[in-house]
Amino acid sequence: MGIKTMRWTVICACLAALVGAVAAADESVQGTYDAAKGRDLYLAQCSACHQPSGEGLPSVFPPLRGSGVANKDDARKHIDIVLHGMQGTRAGGVLYAAAMPPFAGVLSDADIADIIDYERTSWGNQGKTVTAAQVAAERSSSK
């Protein structure tokens, strides 16, 4: 093998390693949505109020199915609600006085992202999914 061929082999190997590293870094920044984990966390943490069907309880707990918050492209409000809870809000023209507890002190950023992603992709909802990094950023910006 000549010097020129060896250089090209080394250059190609370096480029392949670089492309692989960039792809791995991109995946960790983008995050991955674990649908089964999101469903399980939702059922354990949220379904008593919002129901397994996402329908909520009329005049008590708002539905997530068809929710404007769950279907918006910008998920910051959705993240904020799950992190910090909420009480006394209107949804679909109905006032919901019951309190939603904050989950910031109970769940990790990844767990909250999985729950939110489950809510944003279930029951016909078509919101953009979120990453643990987005949850972490929202968590730190609200301190």
N, C-alpha and C positions, 0 to 999 in steps of 0.2 A: 504494500500500500504506500503510495507516494505521500509526501508532505501535504500537498494541496488537498488530496482526498481525505487525509486525516484531519485537516483543519475543518473541512466541511462537515465531517462526521461529528467532530466536537461541537461545532456551531449548531448543528441540527439537534444534537442531544441537549445542549443548553437551552435552546429555544423550546424544545418539548417539555423540559423540566419547568421552565418559566411559565408556559401556557398552563401546565397542570397546577402549578402553585397559584396562579391567578384565578383559575376556575375554582379551586378549593377555597380561596379567600372570598371569592364572590358568593359561593354557596353559604359560607358562614356569616357573611354580612346580610344576605338575602334571608337566610334562615329557611327552615323547612317546616311545613305544617304537618303535624302528626294528627290526622283526623280522628283516629281511635282514641288517642289521649285527650284531644279536645272534647270529644263526645263524653268520655268518662268523667272528665273534670266538670263539664257542664252539668251532667246528671247529678254529680255529687254536690256541687256548690250552688247551682242556679235553678235547677228544675223544680224545686219545691215551690218557688214563687212564679217563675216564668213558664213552668210546666214543660214536660218532655217534648211536647209538640211546639213549643215556642209561642203558644197562644196567650200566655199570661192568665191572669184572673180578672175578669171585667170589673172595672172601677177600683181594683185593689193593686194589681201588679201589671204593668204594661206588657203588651205582646212584643216579642222580638221578631216574630214572623212579619215581614213586610215593614218593619220599623225603618223610619228615615235614618236614624242613627246607624243602623246595621247595614244600610244600603248606600250610604254616602261614600264617595271615593276617598275623602279625607276622614281618616279614622281617629283623629285626635280626640274628639268628643267621646267617642265610644271607649277609647282607652282611659280617658279621664274618669268616666263614670264607673268603670270597673275598678280602677285604682282607688278612687276616693268616695265612692258611693253617691247617693243622691236621695233627696226627699222633696216632695211637693212639686212635681213636674207635670207638664202637659204633654200628652202624646195623642195624636189623632183627635185633638179637641177635648180630650178627657183629662181631668185633673186626677193624678195618682198621688195620694197623700202618704201612702205607706213608704217607709224608709228602705232603701237598698243599702246594705252594709258595705264599707270599703274592704277591698281585698288586698290592698298594698302591703299590709303587714302579715298577710296569711299566705299569699301565693308568690311564686317567683315570676320574673319577667317572662320566662318561657311558658310557664303554665298559663299566665294571663293571655299571652299571645295565642296559645292554642285554644283557649276558651273563646276569645274574640273571633278567631278564624272560624271556629265551629259555628258561632252565631251568624257570621257574615256569609257563610256558604251553605247554610241549612234552610229548610222550609221554603225554598224558592228565593231566598235572599241572594243578592249578587254583589255584595260589597267586596272591595279589594282586601286581600288578606294583609296581616301585619306581621312584623318580626319582633322578636324579643328585644332587639336593639331599639326599635321604635318605642316599645313600652318603657324601656330603661330611660330613654331620652325624655319621655313625658313624665316619668316618675321624678327624674332629677330636676326638670324645669319647674315642677310644682312645689319644690322644697323651699 
